[in-house]
Amino acid sequence: MRNSRSSSPQKKHWFDADDEECHRQVFDYVSCVEREQFDQYDRFLKLECLYDPNANVAANPTNATEQPGVVIENVVASCVDTVHAQIATSAVRPRVMTDDADWSSQRTAKRLSWYAEALGKKIKIHDACKQAFRSAAKKGTGVVKVFRNAFGEVKAETVRIDDIVGDEAECRNGGKPRQMHHRMVHVDRAELCAMFPKKEDEILRAQTGRTSMALWAGYRPVQSDSLVVIESYKLPIGRKGKTGYRPGRHTICIENCDLLDEDWHKSFFPYAVVTWAEREGGFYGISLSEGIAGIQRALNKRNLQIDRSLDQFAFPTTYVTMPDANLAVQTINRAGSIVVHKGPQPKTEIPQAVSPEVYQHRQDLKSAAYENSGVSRMASSAMKPGGLDSGVAMREYRDQTTQRFAPQEQSFEDLELQCHWLAIDCCKDLGDDA
């Protein structure tokens, strides 16, 4: 049981709330932050719909030119998939390095490297990192959660950045957030009862009718067998054992109770984060898709214009003499039409449905999308320059074409190393609890 927090008459923060009262402040705080940062979460949805027009169609906020069936050439998806294939398909092998260590320490480091590599393969860290890197390319930030579940298993799962609530005001000066909230929608009641058997009565009594829960559910209503769960972390202040140290807090809450409430003494979150490009004074990054979103919308409009012009104007018309007027009645010509006229020679007129400038502008938009994103058009179409046949030449060509994404490649490597480090930390905790 945790001790009561400060008895100040002012409204307490969620991490200063008394025992069994944390869930009220957590839900209110997360709802408040989401309202203040609505533009950020709305941007995530729009960027997801640019990459996949069929995503969440019922709540698709984009205009009619981005609906399924109209997006003929998706340069956003092409650029994201190309970079993802170039960078995220290479697995990172963790190695524990030692400088001027004795033979025993070097042997321990080598065995720890083997252990970390085997653990990463078991919990599929590389697969989770690949999905997180794709999310970073689409939305600017990707997150992998490495944790121990209630059954003592180490897991690595990709978390949608839409479900991570972090206060941008805490990062205004370029710092890292001091608290993080993971909002989980549609968590099964039976699963929660198995994880927290002492809270089974509260879980079964929990309701799903709150307005905030309907909002968080998006286009799908929260079912009676599902609940909204918020897992929150507050980092400690100072260093444990030193004067002025204040522990952090880790809670798991549903609407009507605290499922878990404990002190948090670690100086990090159990989340590995990768950003495509850092946004000054903010937690959420800038994505590859965000840089070419305007070009994609303009390309969608241009393709829509070309399609409508071809459907309405690209019909050949045949001119015949008066004695052949019955051809207009006898001939079934769905592709074109026949017009009777007085003249010596029949001829067919095929009008120009689309101006050449429109086609040229369409090509210019596609070129601008690849140039702005830095993606090679040959790489996006799985082609190589002529004359490059040896393996050395192909490696050099790949190094040159991926130089533009050197920071992102380093970020992906760092993401995998973060995940391995968090996994080893989880195993260490399991050993301490044994």
C-alpha positions in Angstrom: 0.0 0.0 0.0 1.3 3.4 -1.0 1.4 6.3 1.5 -1.0 9.2 1.0 0.5 12.0 -1.0 0.6 15.7 -0.2 -2.5 17.1 1.5 -2.3 20.4 -0.3 -5.7 22.0 -0.9 -4.7 22.6 -4.5 -5.7 20.1 -7.2 -3.1 17.3 -7.2 -1.3 15.9 -10.2 -2.1 12.3 -11.1 1.3 11.2 -9.8 0.6 12.9 -6.4 -2.9 11.4 -6.0 -3.8 9.3 -3.0 -4.1 5.5 -3.2 -7.0 4.3 -5.2 -7.7 7.8 -6.5 -5.1 8.0 -9.3 -7.5 6.9 -12.1 -9.6 10.0 -11.8 -6.7 12.4 -12.4 -5.2 10.2 -15.1 -8.3 10.1 -17.2 -8.9 13.8 -16.8 -5.3 14.7 -17.6 -5.1 12.5 -20.7 -8.4 13.9 -22.0 -7.2 17.4 -21.4 -3.8 16.9 -23.2 -5.6 15.2 -26.1 -7.9 18.1 -26.5 -5.1 20.6 -26.4 -3.1 18.6 -29.0 -6.0 17.6 -31.2 -4.2 19.0 -34.3 -1.3 16.5 -33.7 -3.6 13.4 -33.5 -5.7 14.6 -36.4 -2.5 14.9 -38.4 -1.6 11.3 -37.6 -4.9 10.2 -39.1 -4.5 12.2 -42.2 -1.0 10.9 -42.8 -2.2 7.4 -42.3 -4.9 7.9 -44.9 -2.4 9.4 -47.4 -0.3 6.2 -47.1 -3.4 3.9 -47.1 -6.6 5.5 -48.5 -8.6 2.5 -47.2 -7.5 3.0 -43.6 -10.3 3.9 -41.3 -12.5 4.9 -44.3 -15.6 5.8 -42.1 -13.6 8.4 -40.3 -11.4 9.4 -43.2 -11.0 13.2 -42.8 -9.4 13.8 -46.2 -11.2 15.3 -49.2 -13.0 13.4 -51.9 -9.9 13.3 -54.1 -8.2 11.0 -51.7 -10.9 8.4 -51.3 -10.4 4.8 -52.5 -10.6 4.4 -56.3 -9.2 7.9 -56.9 -5.7 7.6 -55.6 -4.1 6.2 -58.8 -0.5 6.9 -58.1 0.5 6.9 -54.4 3.9 8.5 -54.3 3.7 8.6 -50.4 3.4 4.9 -50.2 6.1 4.4 -52.8 8.6 6.6 -51.0 7.9 5.1 -47.6 8.1 1.5 -48.8 11.3 2.2 -50.7 13.1 3.7 -47.7 11.7 1.0 -45.4 13.1 -1.7 -47.7 16.5 0.0 -48.0 17.0 0.6 -44.2 14.7 -1.5 -42.0 15.4 -4.9 -43.7 18.9 -5.1 -42.3 19.0 -6.7 -38.9 21.3 -5.2 -36.2 23.4 -7.6 -34.1 24.0 -6.3 -30.6 27.6 -6.5 -29.3 28.8 -5.7 -25.8 32.1 -3.8 -26.3 35.0 -3.8 -23.8 38.0 -1.5 -23.8 41.3 -2.8 -22.3 39.4 -5.4 -20.2 40.8 -8.6 -18.9 40.1 -12.0 -20.5 37.3 -12.8 -18.0 35.4 -9.6 -18.7 35.8 -10.1 -22.5 34.4 -13.6 -22.2 31.4 -12.3 -20.2 30.8 -9.6 -22.7 30.8 -12.1 -25.6 28.3 -14.4 -23.8 26.1 -11.4 -23.0 26.1 -10.5 -26.7 25.1 -14.0 -27.6 22.3 -13.9 -25.0 21.0 -10.5 -26.2 21.0 -11.7 -29.8 19.1 -14.9 -28.9 16.7 -13.0 -26.8 16.0 -10.5 -29.6 15.2 -13.3 -32.0 12.9 -15.0 -29.4 10.8 -11.9 -28.8 11.1 -10.7 -32.4 12.6 -7.3 -31.7 13.6 -6.8 -35.4 10.0 -7.3 -36.6 8.8 -4.8 -34.0 11.5 -2.3 -35.0 10.6 -2.6 -38.7 7.0 -1.7 -38.0 8.0 1.2 -35.8 10.4 2.5 -38.5 7.6 2.4 -41.0 5.4 4.3 -38.6 8.2 6.9 -38.2 8.3 7.4 -42.0 4.6 7.8 -42.1 3.9 9.8 -39.0 7.2 11.0 -37.8 7.6 8.8 -34.7 7.7 5.1 -34.1 7.5 3.4 -30.7 8.4 -0.1 -29.5 7.4 -1.2 -26.0 9.6 -3.8 -24.3 8.1 -5.0 -21.0 7.3 -7.9 -18.7 3.7 -8.9 -18.8 1.7 -10.1 -15.8 2.7 -13.7 -16.5 6.4 -13.1 -16.3 7.1 -13.1 -20.1 9.3 -10.5 -21.9 7.5 -9.0 -24.8 8.4 -6.5 -27.6 5.4 -4.9 -29.2 5.0 -2.0 -31.7 2.8 0.8 -30.3 0.8 3.2 -32.5 2.1 6.7 -31.9 -1.6 7.7 -32.0 -2.0 5.9 -28.6 1.0 7.6 -26.9 0.0 10.8 -25.1 2.9 13.1 -24.2 2.6 16.7 -23.2 4.4 18.8 -25.8 4.8 21.6 -23.3 7.3 19.5 -21.4 9.5 19.4 -24.5 9.3 23.0 -25.4 13.0 23.7 -24.9 14.1 20.5 -26.5 14.0 18.3 -23.4 12.5 14.8 -23.0 9.1 14.3 -21.5 8.9 13.5 -17.8 5.7 11.5 -18.1 4.2 9.3 -20.8 0.7 7.8 -21.1 -0.1 4.7 -23.2 -3.8 4.8 -24.1 -5.1 1.3 -24.9 -8.5 1.0 -26.5 -10.5 -2.3 -26.7 -8.7 -4.2 -24.0 -10.6 -7.4 -23.3 -12.2 -7.7 -19.9 -11.3 -11.4 -19.5 -7.7 -10.6 -20.2 -7.7 -7.9 -17.6 -9.3 -10.2 -15.1 -6.6 -12.8 -15.7 -3.8 -10.2 -15.3 -5.3 -8.6 -12.2 -7.4 -11.2 -10.4 -7.7 -9.1 -7.2 -9.5 -6.4 -9.2 -11.9 -8.7 -11.0 -15.1 -7.2 -9.4 -14.1 -3.6 -10.3 -13.2 -4.7 -13.9 -16.6 -6.4 -14.4 -18.4 -3.4 -13.0 -16.6 -0.9 -15.2 -18.7 0.9 -17.7 -17.9 1.9 -21.3 -20.3 4.7 -21.9 -18.2 7.8 -21.1 -17.9 10.4 -23.8 -14.1 10.3 -23.8 -14.1 6.6 -24.4 -16.4 6.9 -27.4 -14.0 9.5 -28.7 -11.0 7.4 -28.2 -12.6 4.4 -29.9 -12.7 6.3 -33.2 -15.0 4.9 -35.8 -15.6 1.7 -33.8 -17.7 1.9 -30.6 -16.3 0.3 -27.4 -18.0 -3.0 -27.0 -19.4 -4.3 -23.7 -16.5 -6.8 -23.3 -13.8 -4.2 -23.9 -12.4 -1.4 -21.7 -10.2 1.6 -22.2 -6.9 1.2 -20.2 -4.3 3.9 -19.6 -0.8 2.9 -18.5 1.1 5.9 -17.2 4.7 6.5 -16.2 6.3 9.4 -14.3 10.1 9.5 -14.1 11.8 10.0 -10.7 13.5 13.2 -9.7 17.1 13.0 -8.7 19.2 10.0 -8.1 18.1 7.2 -5.8 19.9 7.3 -2.5 20.8 11.0 -2.8 19.3 14.0 -1.0 16.1 15.3 -2.6 15.3 12.1 -4.5 11.6 11.6 -5.3 10.4 8.4 -6.9 8.3 8.3 -10.0 5.1 6.5 -10.4 3.7 3.7 -12.6 0.0 3.1 -12.8 -2.4 1.1 -14.9 -6.0 2.5 -14.7 -9.4 1.9 -16.0 -12.3 4.3 -15.5 -13.3 3.2 -12.0 -10.2 1.9 -10.3 -6.4 1.6 -10.3 -5.3 -1.8 -11.5 -1.7 -1.2 -10.6 0.0 1.5 -8.6 3.7 1.3 -7.8 6.8 3.5 -7.5 9.0 3.9 -10.6 12.7 4.2 -9.8 14.1 3.8 -13.3 15.3 6.9 -15.2 13.7 5.8 -18.5 10.4 4.6 -20.0 10.0 1.0 -21.2 9.5 2.5 -24.7 12.1 2.7 -27.5 11.4 5.7 -29.7 12.6 6.5 -33.2 11.9 9.7 -35.1 12.3 10.4 -38.8 13.3 14.0 -38.2 13.2 15.8 -34.9 10.7 18.7 -34.5 12.2 21.6 -32.6 10.6 21.9 -29.2 8.4 18.8 -29.4 8.2 15.1 -28.7 6.6 14.0 -32.0 8.8 14.1 -35.0 8.4 15.2 -38.7 7.7 12.4 -41.1 8.7 11.6 -44.7 5.0 11.6 -45.7 4.5 15.1 -44.2 7.0 16.6 -46.5 5.3 15.4 -49.7 1.7 15.4 -48.5 0.9 18.5 -50.5 2.4 17.0 -53.6 0.3 13.8 -53.2 -2.9 15.8 -52.8 -2.1 17.9 -56.0 -1.3 14.7 -57.8 -4.6 13.2 -56.8 -6.4 16.2 -58.1 -4.5 16.1 -61.4 -5.3 12.4 -61.9 -8.9 13.0 -61.1 -9.0 15.8 -63.7 -7.4 13.5 -66.3 -9.8 10.6 -65.6 -12.9 12.8 -65.9 -11.6 14.4 -69.1 -10.9 11.0 -70.7 -14.4 9.8 -69.7 -16.2 12.8 -71.0 -14.3 13.9 -74.1 -12.3 11.0 -75.5 -15.0 9.7 -77.8 -14.2 9.5 -81.5 -16.9 10.9 -83.9 -17.3 9.5 -87.4 -18.8 11.9 -90.1 -20.6 10.1 -93.0 -22.7 11.2 -96.1 -26.5 11.4 -96.2 -27.0 8.1 -98.0 -25.2 6.4 -95.1 -27.4 8.0 -92.5 -28.9 4.7 -91.4 -25.5 3.7 -90.0 -26.2 5.9 -87.1 -29.2 3.7 -86.3 -28.0 0.2 -87.4 -24.5 0.4 -85.9 -24.0 -0.3 -82.2 -21.1 1.8 -81.3 -20.8 2.2 -77.6 -17.2 3.5 -77.7 -18.0 6.4 -80.1 -20.7 8.1 -82.1 -21.8 8.7 -85.8 -22.9 12.1 -87.2 -24.5 12.5 -90.6 -23.2 15.4 -92.8 -23.2 16.4 -96.5 -19.8 15.9 -97.8 -17.7 13.8 -100.2 -15.6 11.9 -97.7 -16.4 10.3 -94.3 -13.8 10.9 -91.6 -13.4 10.2 -87.9 -12.5 13.0 -85.5 -10.7 12.1 -82.3 -10.6 15.1 -80.1 -7.7 15.9 -77.7 -9.3 15.1 -74.3 -6.4 16.3 -72.1 -4.0 19.1 -72.7 -0.3 18.2 -72.9 0.4 20.7 -70.1 -1.8 18.6 -67.8 0.2 15.5 -68.5 3.5 17.4 -68.1 2.3 18.9 -64.8 1.5 15.4 -63.5 5.0 14.2 -64.3 6.5 17.3 -62.7 4.5 16.5 -59.5 5.8 12.9 -59.4 9.4 14.1 -59.9 9.0 16.7 -57.2 7.8 14.1 -54.8 10.8 11.9 -55.3 13.2 14.9 -55.2 11.8 16.4 -52.0 11.8 13.0 -50.2 15.3 12.1 -51.5 14.1 8.7 -52.8 15.6 7.4 -56.1 13.0 6.7 -58.7 15.1 3.7 -60.0 15.2 2.3 -56.5 11.4 2.7 -56.1 10.9 0.7 -59.3 13.5 -1.9 -58.4 15.8 -1.0 -61.2 19.5 -0.5 -61.4 21.7 1.5 -63.7 23.1 -0.3 -66.7 26.6 -1.7 -66.4 26.4 -2.4 -62.6 26.8 -6.1 -62.5 29.3 -6.9 -59.8 28.5 -7.1 -56.1 31.1 -4.4 -55.2 29.5 -2.0 -57.7 26.0 -2.7 -56.3 27.2 -2.0 -52.8 28.7 1.2 -53.8 25.6 2.2 -55.6 23.5 1.4 -52.6 25.7 3.5 -50.3 25.4 6.5 -52.7 21.6 6.2 -53.0 21.1 5.8 -49.2 23.4 8.6 -48.2 20.4 10.9 -48.0 19.0 8.7 -45.2 22.1 8.3 -43.2 20.5 9.9 -40.1 17.5 7.7 -40.3 19.7 4.6 -40.7 21.5 5.5 -37.6 18.2 6.1 -35.8 17.0 2.6 -36.8 20.2 1.0 -35.5 19.8 2.9 -32.2 16.2 1.8 -32.0 17.2 -1.9 -32.1 19.9 -1.4 -29.6 17.5 0.4 -27.3 15.1 -2.6 -27.5 17.8 -5.1 -26.7 18.9 -3.0 -23.8 15.3 -2.8 -22.5 14.9 -6.6 -22.9 18.1 -7.3 -20.9 16.8 -4.9 -18.2 13.5 -6.8 -18.1 15.4 -10.1 -17.7 17.4 -8.6 -14.9 14.2 -7.7 -13.1 13.0 -11.2 -13.5 16.2 -12.5 -12.0 15.9 -10.1 -9.0 12.3 -11.2 -8.4 13.1 -14.9 -8.5 
